[in-house]
Amino acid sequence: MTKFFNITAPYRFEWNDLRAGVMLLNVLFVILFGFSASWFGLFVAVFGIVKDLSDKDRRVNGLMMHIAGVVLNCYFLHLMYAG
């Protein structure tokens, strides 16, 4: 595994690790509990955008991931309420 991913240094926790885990939870919640779980994902994505914009160490990939989360969860909520 270390060879495949070219890991040369010891593991260091980053916020993106937590974000990826929460995004995975969001997907699982939507699958298990339906579109109403999108409120959780929307909250997390909006909170992430606020954190991305207020952080000193800004990263474009985190911001794009949260914007995608907002769009996707809004779409799911639209399907739930318009359906």
C-alpha positions in Angstrom: 0.0 0.0 0.0 2.8 2.4 0.8 4.4 1.6 -2.5 1.1 2.1 -4.5 0.4 5.5 -2.9 4.0 6.5 -2.8 3.9 7.2 1.0 7.3 8.2 2.2 6.5 10.1 5.4 4.6 9.1 8.6 0.9 9.8 8.5 -0.1 13.3 9.5 -3.8 14.2 10.1 -5.3 16.9 7.9 -8.7 18.5 7.9 -9.4 17.0 4.4 -9.2 13.5 6.0 -12.1 14.4 8.3 -14.0 16.1 5.4 -13.7 13.0 3.3 -15.0 10.9 6.1 -18.0 13.2 6.7 -18.7 13.2 3.0 -18.7 9.4 3.1 -21.1 9.5 6.1 -23.4 11.8 4.2 -23.6 9.4 1.2 -24.3 6.5 3.6 -27.0 8.4 5.4 -28.7 9.3 2.2 -28.6 5.7 1.1 -29.8 4.3 4.4 -32.3 7.0 5.5 -33.4 8.7 2.3 -33.2 12.2 1.0 -34.0 13.7 4.4 -30.5 13.0 5.5 -29.4 15.6 3.0 -30.1 18.3 5.6 -27.1 16.8 7.5 -24.9 17.0 4.4 -26.1 20.5 3.6 -25.2 21.7 7.1 -21.8 20.2 6.9 -21.1 21.6 3.5 -22.2 25.1 4.4 -20.1 24.9 7.6 -17.2 23.7 5.5 -17.5 26.7 3.1 -17.5 29.1 6.0 -14.4 27.4 7.5 -12.7 27.3 4.1 -13.3 31.1 3.5 -12.3 32.1 7.0 -9.2 29.9 7.3 -5.7 31.3 6.8 -4.6 28.1 5.0 -7.1 28.2 2.2 -7.3 25.3 -0.2 -9.2 25.3 -3.5 -9.9 21.6 -3.4 -11.7 21.8 0.0 -13.8 24.7 -1.2 -14.8 22.9 -4.4 -15.7 19.8 -2.5 -18.0 21.8 -0.2 -19.6 23.7 -3.0 -20.2 20.3 -4.7 -21.7 19.0 -1.4 -24.1 22.0 -1.2 -25.2 21.6 -4.8 -25.7 17.8 -4.5 -27.6 18.0 -1.2 -29.8 20.9 -2.4 -30.6 18.7 -5.4 -31.5 15.8 -3.2 -33.7 18.1 -1.0 -35.4 19.4 -4.2 -36.1 15.8 -5.3 -37.6 15.1 -1.8 -39.9 18.1 -1.7 -40.8 18.4 -5.3 -41.2 14.7 -5.9 
